[in-house]
Amino acid sequence: MAAKLWLLRRVGIPTGRWGRAKSWPADERGSAAIEAAIILPLLVLIFLGMVEMSQAFTVKRRVQNVASSTADLVAQSETVTTSDHNDIASIGAQLMLSSGLTLTITSVAEDAQSKVTVQWSCSWSSLSSSANCTATGAAYTGLPSGLLNPGQSVIIGQTTYPYTPSIGEFLKGGLTFTASSYYRPRLAAAVVKQ
């Protein structure tokens, strides 16, 4: 019996008061460390996911703010020039605080026959570039129903931003955020492009 007790202690098996081996489930030494080793990676993963989601929501909100603010600034004017558009785009760049955003500001009007046409449109492939403005008269599709009545016009600000998460090197692709804002001209029936 003494040899058996000595062997059990030598191997590291805890023994009780009367020399019997304690059962393994009753020994709880180190269980907190094992639980932490299992739970900690999961908690870190959840935390990083929350950080990524909050960054994505912030970027999406900024994309919407740029579309809204630039269209609103144009809608507050009676006439706009290409220089005015470039100034407004630079304000949009300051709101975004990032490169890669594309912006399009379009004036759309509905005539007496309920035909919706583009009066003018200016776009920027990046907000640091100059405006590419066109006066088309082409039909416009994609306008929400009921937004215009005959004789009315609306200014549309549209933005697109390709978002790559911070952990993007571990993921394939990314997200593309788009936003559209619609504003009626405030000082005239339509904003004229000069």
C-alpha positions, 0 to 999 in steps of 0.5 A: 500500500505504501508503494502504491501511495508513493507511486500515485504521489510521484506521478502527481495524482492527488491523494486523499487523507486515507491514501485513496486517489482523489477523483479528477472531476473534484480537482478544480485547480486550473479550471479558470485558466482553461475557461479563460483560454476558451472564452478569451478568443471569442470575446476578442473576436466579438470586440473586433467585429463591433469595432468594424461595424461601428466604423462601417456605420460611421462611413455610411453616415458620412456618405449620406451626409455628403450626398445630402449636404452637396444637394442641399447647397445647390438647391439653395441657389438660383444659378450655379457655375462649374466653379461653384460645383467644384467648391461644393465638391471640396466641402463634400471632401472635407465631410468625408475625410477620405478619398475614393468617393464619387459624387454626382449632382443632377437637376431633374425637371418634369414637363407638362407632359409628365416627362422627366428629363435631366436639365444638367448633371455634374459628376466627380470621379474623386472629389479632388478632381474638377467637375465633369458637367453635361447639359443633356435633356435625356430622360431620367429614370429611377426617380421615386414616384410622386416626388415631382409634379409637372413644372417642378424640378429637383436636385439629386445628390448621389454618392458612391464609396467603396469601403474596405474594412480594416481587416479587409486583407483577411476578407474577400472584397468589401462593401460599396455604400451608396446614397441619394438625396433629393432637394427642391430648389428654394429660390426658383422653380429650377436651379440654372447651370451657367 
